[in-house]
Every structure is written in C-alpha cells, then in structure tokens.
Amino acid sequence: MPEWQVELVVSSLNLFAIPGAFIAGYTSDTLGRTKTLAAASMFFILGMSIMTMSRGFGALLFGRALVGLGLGCGISIDPLYIAEISPPRYRGMLVSFSETSINIGILLGFVSVYLFNHVFEASTAWRVMLFCGVPTPLVMTYLALKVMPETPRWLFTQGRVEECKDVLRGLCNNDQEFEATMSDIQQSLKEAEADRGWDGILHPTPGIRLMLIVVIGVAIIQQATGIEAIMYYSNQIIKAGGITDTSTSFMVSMLMALWKTAVILVAARTLDEIAGRRSLLLYSLTGIAISELIMGIGLANSLPGLNIFGLFLFVGAFSLGLGPICWLFCSEIMPIEVRAKGMVIACSMNRLFSFIISDTFLSLVVGFERIDEDFGGDGKTSTGQAMVFFLFTFVTLLSFSFVYKMVPETKGKTLEEMSDYFEALALKHDGTAFPSASGMSGGAPPGAVALELVEPGTRARRRADALIGQHADTRR
C-alpha cells in the first residue's frame, strides 16, 4: 500500500475510537457498564472478521473502523467498571490491569507476526493473525452478559437498591465496610440529583472543573509524548537507527513489548502500596524526556545501541506511570453523576491525539528530512526521526510542568471522597505546585495540604472548609 494508505489504516483505529467513546458514554449510563463491555466486544468481533476476509483497501479500512469503535467503547468503560467495583486500597492495582492487558495484547501481536511470517506466506500470515483476535472478545461477550456483576453505583442510580446491596456485600470484606460504602454512595447520589445530563460538565463546580482539567490534561499527555509513534513504527525506528535485518528488528520489538509488560506489573503494585499517582507520573515523564533525548542523539549519530537503549527506557518509563495512571485518573476522580461523561471526553481527547501522532509521524519525518536537505544535510530517515524525537522531548517537558502544577495526589481516597477533595483544592489552590501524598511541606498551598486531613466519607463542603480553617489556625 502507498504510505498515505498505511498511515490512514493505522490512524483510523484511533479516529473511530472517538465516536466509540461517545457510544460508551450513552450506553454505560442507560444500559449499564456490563452491556457496554459486551457491545465493545461485538465491535471487535465484527471488525476483526471483516479485516480477515478483506480483499481491498476499502474493506480493510471499514473493518479497522469497527475495531476503532470497539476500542473507544472498551477503553472508556473497562477502567470505569474496575474502579466502581474496587476498594480504594486495591483500585490502583486493579485498574492498571487494564493497561497490563493491552500490553499483553501488544506483546502477543509482535510474537504472532514473528511466528506466522515463518509459518505462512506473507499474504496469509496477517489474516491468520487478525483471525486469532476473534475468540477473546467472544469470551468477553459471554462473561459480560452472564458472569460479571453490574456495578453497585450504577444499580443505585437506576433505583435497583436491593441488587446494589447484594453486589456490594459480595465486594466488601465486612459489614462495617459495606455500611460505610453504601452510605457514601447514597449521599453522593443525593447531592448529585440536580446535576443530571451534561449540565455537570458544561457548567461545572470549581471542583469538577479542576477534575476535568486534570483528567483531560493527563489523557492528552499520555499520547502527546509519542507512545503511538514508538509502538506503531518501532520496526522503522530500529531500522533507521542502524539495525536493518528484519528478523532482528522484530526480535527487538518483541523484547521491548515484553519489557513494557513487565514494568507495568511492577507499577500496578506501587500505585497502591508504595508510591502515589502524582510521584509516579513525575518520575515517568522524567524518564520519557530523557529517553526521547537519547533516541534523538542515537538516531542523529547512527548509534543503534543508544537508540535501542532509549526505546527500552521510553516504554519502561511510560509503563511505570503515564500508561496506567491516565486511565486510573479517568475512572477514579470524577463523581458518579458525570463519571461516564468525563471518561468519554478524556477518552476522546486521548484518541484524537493518538490519531494525530500516528497519522503524522511519517509525514513529520519526511518533512524534517527535507528541512535537513535544505540546510545542506544528508536528508536521511534517521535524521528526520531524530528531529521528531527532539520535538517529543520538548512536549514531554511541557507535560511535566503541567503535572507538577496541576495534578494532586489521590492515592487511598474513596470514589465518593474525591468531590470534597477537589472542591476544596479548587477553592484554595493558588497556582503553585500541589503536594505529594506525604507533602506537608511548608511551601505547599494550605488548601492542598489541608485536604490530606479530610476524613473518609465526608460529603459536606462545610466540613472541608472547617478543616482548612483549623489547619490555617495551626500554622499561625
């Protein structure tokens, strides 16, 4: 296929994920979380089947578009479902399993390409690989409709209180935890009754506005730092760096995917037990910026070892924080009355920037090659790619600044606590950096520090303001 068709097929997945996210936003609120998971699986089944049987570019693109709709539905509802059935102490780990599953899928994709290309002819190998993607969503459809319980929070919004209680009892360790969680759900829904529909998004309170800024900002950053360029075009990047043997480049890509999966398993544990969300994000972005700078230097100077080291550092740093935390924030921060809709917006922006990166990467490389030639350079592909990664480095540094200034720590808080936490943060935040989980530092904003003291289950803003006042008196 011509280069523009390759870019379109690759990027169309993310383009069509945007309407898929809006479909999920509607169906998850009206039909339920599990039925939306089943709908996402059906899109995958249809799309993969059509792509497997395609005889031309049009059919291939149509199948890819259906898979994109399934992707949008899936990444919108999957972390949301997990967050709503998870206790706070395990939520980070469990939601990160969603990102882990994606990485396992990527790894299996690289392995299947390598194996099938040695077993089948090239014209058949890719069809077999695509067909192997059909059984998993078939199983997922059955599980979503017959096995998995609906989330207690959604059941309560539909007036199905007894079903809500039955599910919640199965998720809680004891009666005390059940009563506390049930009370929080009841109170949060009572306060949210006036904010149905999109009004809570279009005319948000200060707290919800801050939530939207954080959630959408991190969703954009996840893609703007260049992960799609790395994963979609890793073979081209490896070859441009000096490793021209196809088998060797595929082997490096497989090892990279394996490393990415291993790191995210480590991150899943640290999210709840060791480090917080904010600190991991900052460490992750630091590692990504360094890795992009290393890749740029390696490509510009034809140093394959340095280039591969940069690739492995990038995917490791990404999986340590930015990969899983993006979806964790989307699913845990927003209050229930706008949670699905906020997830839709964040997912849509995430996929939009994913589309932009994947659709423009090759064109940017060519553009920088021409600029290099105009200034008397050799115009090599490696030079064009080096310039793109220097550009990504600059974007990552801007992203670090955003996270440092705008993203607070949310580790250990219940879904119902988030509203009070962000309302008080929004009212008291003075534009300086938010504190870390242990950040009782003297230079931190008083409102941000005081929120570390808000008691679990508190719903009244008066209580949050009173705590802020008490902390201010103590500091004086």
C-alpha positions in Angstrom: 0.0 0.0 0.0 1.1 3.6 -0.5 2.4 5.5 2.5 -0.8 7.5 2.9 -2.9 4.4 3.0 -0.6 2.8 5.6 -0.9 6.0 7.8 -4.7 6.0 7.3 -5.3 2.4 8.2 -3.0 2.7 11.3 -4.5 6.0 12.5 -8.2 5.2 11.7 -8.3 3.0 14.7 -7.9 6.0 17.0 -10.1 8.3 14.9 -13.1 5.9 15.1 -12.4 5.3 18.8 -13.7 8.8 19.4 -17.4 8.1 18.4 -16.9 4.7 20.1 -16.2 6.6 23.4 -19.4 8.6 23.0 -21.4 5.4 22.3 -20.0 4.0 25.6 -20.9 7.2 27.4 -24.5 6.9 26.5 -24.9 3.1 26.9 -23.0 2.9 30.1 -25.4 5.3 31.8 -28.6 3.9 30.2 -28.0 0.2 29.7 -25.2 -0.4 32.2 -21.5 -1.0 32.4 -21.5 -4.7 31.6 -23.7 -4.4 28.5 -21.4 -1.7 27.2 -18.5 -4.1 27.6 -20.4 -6.6 25.6 -21.1 -4.0 22.9 -17.4 -3.2 22.7 -16.6 -6.9 22.2 -19.2 -7.2 19.4 -17.5 -4.3 17.5 -14.2 -6.2 17.9 -15.6 -9.4 16.6 -17.2 -7.8 13.5 -14.2 -5.6 12.7 -11.6 -8.4 13.0 -13.8 -10.7 10.9 -14.2 -8.2 8.1 -10.5 -7.4 8.1 -9.6 -11.1 8.0 -11.8 -11.5 4.9 -11.0 -8.2 3.2 -9.9 -8.2 -0.5 -9.1 -4.5 -0.8 -8.2 -1.3 1.0 -11.9 -0.2 1.5 -12.9 -3.4 3.3 -9.7 -3.3 5.4 -10.4 0.3 6.4 -14.1 -0.5 7.2 -13.1 -3.4 9.5 -10.4 -1.2 11.1 -13.1 1.5 11.8 -15.4 -1.1 13.5 -12.4 -2.2 15.7 -11.9 1.5 16.5 -15.4 1.8 17.7 -14.8 -1.2 19.9 -11.6 0.3 21.2 -13.4 3.6 22.1 -16.1 1.7 23.9 -13.6 -0.6 25.6 -11.1 1.9 26.9 -13.9 4.1 28.2 -15.8 1.5 30.1 -13.1 -1.0 31.2 -11.3 1.1 33.8 -14.6 2.7 34.8 -16.1 -0.7 35.6 -13.0 -1.8 37.5 -12.8 1.4 39.6 -16.5 1.1 40.6 -16.2 -2.4 41.9 -12.7 -2.0 43.6 -12.0 -1.0 47.2 -9.7 2.1 47.4 -6.7 0.1 48.7 -6.6 -2.0 45.6 -8.1 0.3 43.0 -4.8 1.4 41.5 -3.5 -2.1 41.1 -6.8 -3.4 39.6 -7.3 -0.6 37.2 -3.8 -0.9 36.0 -4.5 -4.5 35.0 -6.5 -2.9 32.1 -3.3 -1.3 30.8 -1.5 -4.6 31.5 -3.9 -6.5 29.3 -3.3 -4.0 26.5 0.4 -4.6 26.8 0.0 -8.4 26.8 -2.1 -7.9 23.6 0.7 -5.8 22.0 3.3 -8.5 23.0 1.2 -11.3 21.5 0.8 -9.2 18.4 4.6 -8.9 17.9 5.0 -12.7 18.7 2.3 -13.7 16.3 3.7 -11.6 13.5 7.2 -13.1 14.0 5.8 -16.7 14.2 3.2 -16.5 11.4 5.7 -15.0 9.0 7.8 -18.1 9.4 4.9 -20.5 9.1 2.7 -18.9 6.4 3.2 -16.9 3.3 3.1 -13.1 3.8 -0.2 -12.8 2.1 -1.8 -15.3 4.5 0.1 -14.6 7.8 -1.6 -11.3 8.6 -5.1 -12.7 8.0 -4.3 -15.6 10.4 -3.0 -13.1 13.0 -6.2 -11.0 12.7 -8.5 -14.0 13.0 -6.7 -15.0 16.2 -8.1 -11.8 17.7 -11.7 -13.0 17.4 -12.0 -15.7 20.2 -11.1 -13.3 23.1 -13.9 -10.8 22.5 -16.3 -13.8 22.1 -15.4 -15.0 25.6 -15.6 -11.4 26.9 -19.2 -11.1 25.5 -20.2 -14.2 27.4 -18.6 -13.0 30.6 -20.1 -9.5 30.4 -23.6 -10.8 29.9 -23.6 -13.9 32.0 -20.9 -13.8 34.7 -19.8 -10.3 35.6 -22.0 -8.3 38.1 -23.2 -4.8 37.3 -21.5 -2.1 39.4 -23.4 -1.2 42.7 -23.1 2.5 41.9 -24.8 2.2 38.6 -27.5 -0.1 40.1 -28.2 2.5 42.7 -28.6 5.3 40.1 -31.3 3.1 38.5 -33.2 2.6 41.7 -32.3 -1.1 41.9 -31.3 -0.7 45.6 -31.6 -4.3 46.6 -29.4 -5.5 43.7 -27.0 -2.8 44.6 -26.7 -4.1 48.1 -26.4 -7.7 47.1 -23.4 -6.9 44.8 -21.8 -4.5 47.3 -22.0 -7.2 50.1 -20.0 -9.5 47.8 -17.4 -6.8 47.2 -16.9 -5.7 50.8 -14.8 -7.5 53.4 -17.2 -6.9 56.4 -20.5 -5.2 57.4 -18.7 -2.0 58.6 -17.1 -1.5 55.1 -20.5 -2.3 53.5 -22.4 0.2 55.6 -19.8 3.0 55.1 -19.6 2.5 51.3 -23.4 2.3 51.0 -23.8 5.5 53.0 -21.3 7.3 50.8 -23.0 6.1 47.6 -26.4 7.2 48.9 -25.1 10.6 49.9 -23.2 11.2 46.7 -26.2 10.4 44.6 -28.4 12.6 46.7 -26.1 15.6 46.2 -25.8 14.8 42.5 -29.6 14.7 41.7 -29.6 18.3 40.5 -26.7 17.7 38.1 -28.1 15.1 35.7 -27.2 15.1 32.0 -24.4 17.2 30.6 -25.0 20.2 32.8 -22.4 19.0 35.3 -19.8 19.0 32.5 -20.9 22.2 30.7 -21.5 24.2 33.9 -19.1 22.6 36.4 -18.5 23.5 40.0 -14.9 24.6 40.7 -14.0 21.1 41.9 -15.4 19.4 38.8 -13.7 21.9 36.6 -10.3 21.0 38.3 -11.1 17.4 37.8 -11.8 17.9 34.1 -8.5 19.8 33.7 -6.6 17.0 35.4 -8.3 14.1 33.7 -8.3 15.6 30.2 -4.8 17.0 30.6 -3.3 13.7 31.6 -5.3 11.9 28.8 -3.8 14.2 26.2 -0.3 14.0 27.7 -0.3 10.2 27.5 -0.5 10.4 23.7 1.3 13.7 23.1 4.6 12.3 24.4 4.7 9.9 21.4 3.9 6.4 22.6 1.9 5.6 19.4 4.9 6.5 17.3 7.0 4.1 19.3 4.6 1.2 19.2 3.3 1.5 15.6 6.6 2.4 14.0 9.1 0.6 16.2 10.5 -1.5 13.4 11.1 1.6 11.2 12.8 3.4 14.1 15.0 0.4 14.9 16.0 0.0 11.2 16.7 3.8 10.8 18.9 3.5 13.9 21.2 1.0 12.1 19.7 -2.5 12.6 18.5 -3.3 9.1 17.8 -7.1 9.4 14.1 -7.6 9.6 14.2 -10.7 11.9 16.5 -8.8 14.3 14.3 -5.7 14.4 11.2 -7.9 15.1 13.0 -9.6 17.9 14.0 -6.3 19.4 10.3 -5.2 19.2 9.2 -8.3 20.9 11.7 -7.9 23.7 10.6 -4.3 24.1 6.9 -5.3 24.4 7.9 -7.9 27.0 9.8 -5.3 29.0 6.9 -2.9 28.8 4.5 -5.5 30.2 7.0 -6.5 33.0 7.3 -2.8 34.1 3.6 -2.2 34.3 3.2 -5.2 36.5 5.7 -3.6 38.9 3.8 -0.3 38.6 0.5 -2.0 39.5 1.8 -2.8 42.9 3.5 0.5 43.6 0.3 2.5 42.8 -1.4 1.5 46.0 1.3 0.2 48.3 4.5 2.2 47.8 4.3 5.3 45.6 1.4 7.6 44.8 -0.1 8.6 41.5 1.4 12.1 41.3 5.0 11.0 42.1 4.9 8.1 39.6 3.7 10.5 36.9 6.6 12.9 37.5 9.1 10.1 37.6 7.5 8.6 34.4 7.7 11.9 32.5 11.3 12.5 33.6 12.3 9.1 32.2 10.3 9.7 29.0 12.0 13.0 28.3 15.5 11.5 28.9 14.7 8.5 26.7 13.5 10.7 23.8 16.6 12.8 24.0 18.7 9.7 24.0 16.8 8.3 20.9 17.3 11.6 19.1 21.0 11.6 19.7 21.3 7.9 18.8 19.4 8.4 15.5 21.2 11.5 14.6 24.6 9.9 15.1 23.7 6.4 13.7 24.3 4.7 17.1 21.9 1.7 17.2 22.8 0.6 20.7 22.0 4.1 22.1 18.8 4.1 20.1 17.6 0.8 21.4 18.5 1.8 25.0 16.4 4.9 24.5 13.5 2.8 23.2 13.6 0.4 26.2 13.9 3.3 28.6 10.9 5.1 27.0 8.5 2.1 27.2 9.7 1.3 30.7 9.2 4.9 31.9 5.8 5.1 30.2 4.6 1.8 31.7 5.8 2.9 35.2 3.4 5.8 35.4 1.8 7.6 32.5 0.4 4.4 30.9 -1.7 3.1 33.8 -2.3 6.3 35.7 -4.1 8.0 32.8 -6.9 5.5 32.9 -6.8 5.3 36.7 -7.4 9.1 36.9 -10.2 9.0 34.4 -12.0 6.3 36.3 -11.5 7.4 39.9 -11.5 11.2 40.0 -14.9 12.2 38.5 -18.1 12.0 40.7 -20.6 9.4 39.6 -23.1 11.9 38.1 -20.5 12.9 35.5 -18.1 10.0 35.6 -19.1 8.3 32.4 -19.3 11.6 30.5 -16.0 12.8 31.8 -14.5 9.4 30.8 -15.9 9.9 27.3 -14.3 13.4 26.9 -11.0 12.2 28.3 -11.0 9.1 26.1 -12.0 11.1 23.0 -9.1 13.6 23.5 -6.7 10.7 24.2 -7.7 9.0 20.9 -7.7 12.3 19.0 -4.1 12.9 19.9 -3.3 9.3 19.3 -4.7 9.7 15.8 -2.7 12.9 15.3 0.6 11.3 16.4 0.1 8.1 14.4 -1.2 9.9 11.3 1.6 12.5 11.2 4.7 10.7 12.4 5.9 9.5 9.0 5.0 12.8 7.4 6.9 14.7 10.1 9.9 12.5 9.5 9.8 13.3 5.8 9.3 17.0 6.5 12.3 17.2 8.7 14.4 15.2 6.1 13.6 17.9 3.6 14.5 20.7 6.0 17.8 18.9 6.7 18.5 18.8 3.0 17.6 22.4 2.6 20.3 23.3 5.2 22.9 21.1 3.4 22.4 17.9 5.4 22.1 14.3 4.0 18.4 14.1 4.5 18.5 10.6 6.0 15.4 9.0 7.5 17.3 8.7 10.8 17.9 12.4 10.8 14.2 13.1 10.3 13.3 10.7 13.1 15.8 12.3 15.4 14.3 15.7 14.9 10.8 14.3 15.7 12.1 12.8 19.0 13.7 16.1 19.9 10.2 17.7 19.3 8.7 15.0 21.6 11.2 15.8 24.3 10.1 19.4 24.3 6.4 18.3 24.5 7.2 16.0 27.4 9.0 18.8 29.4 5.8 20.9 29.0 3.8 17.9 30.2 6.0 17.6 33.3 5.3 21.2 34.1 1.5 20.7 33.8 1.6 17.7 36.1 3.8 19.4 38.7 1.5 22.5 38.8 -2.0 20.9 38.4 -2.1 17.3 39.5 -2.7 16.5 43.2 -2.2 13.1 44.9 -5.4 10.9 45.0 -4.0 7.7 46.5 -6.1 6.0 49.1 -9.3 8.1 48.7 -12.7 6.5 48.0 -14.6 7.5 44.8 -17.1 9.4 47.0 -14.3 11.4 48.8 -13.0 12.8 45.6 -15.6 15.5 45.2 -14.9 17.2 48.6 -11.2 16.8 48.0 -11.2 18.6 44.6 -13.8 21.2 45.6 -11.5 22.3 48.5 -8.4 22.1 46.3 -10.1 24.3 43.6 -11.2 26.9 46.2 -7.8 27.2 47.9 -5.3 26.4 45.1 -3.1 29.4 44.5 -1.3 28.3 41.3 1.7 26.7 43.0 2.5 23.0 42.9 0.3 20.5 44.6 1.9 18.5 47.4 2.7 14.8 47.2 1.0 12.1 49.3 3.2 13.0 52.2 3.5 16.6 51.2 3.0 18.5 54.5 5.8 20.8 53.3 5.8 24.5 54.3 5.7 25.7 50.8 2.6 23.8 49.7 -0.7 25.5 49.3 -2.7 25.5 52.6 -5.8 24.1 50.8 -3.9 21.3 49.2 -2.3 20.3 52.5 -5.5 20.5 54.4 -7.2 18.1 52.1 -4.9 15.4 53.3 -6.8 15.7 56.6 -10.3 15.3 55.2 -12.0 12.2 56.8 -13.2 9.3 54.7 -16.8 9.6 53.7 -17.1 13.3 54.3 -19.5 14.9 51.9 -20.3 18.4 53.2 -18.2 21.2 51.9 -18.6 23.0 55.2 -16.6 20.2 56.8 -13.8 20.6 54.3 -13.7 24.4 54.8 -13.7 23.9 58.6 -10.7 21.6 58.3 -8.9 24.1 56.1 -9.6 26.8 58.7 -8.3 24.6 61.5 -5.1 23.8 59.7 -4.6 27.5 58.9 -5.0 28.3 62.6 -2.5 25.6 63.5 0.1 27.1 61.0 -0.3 30.5 62.6 
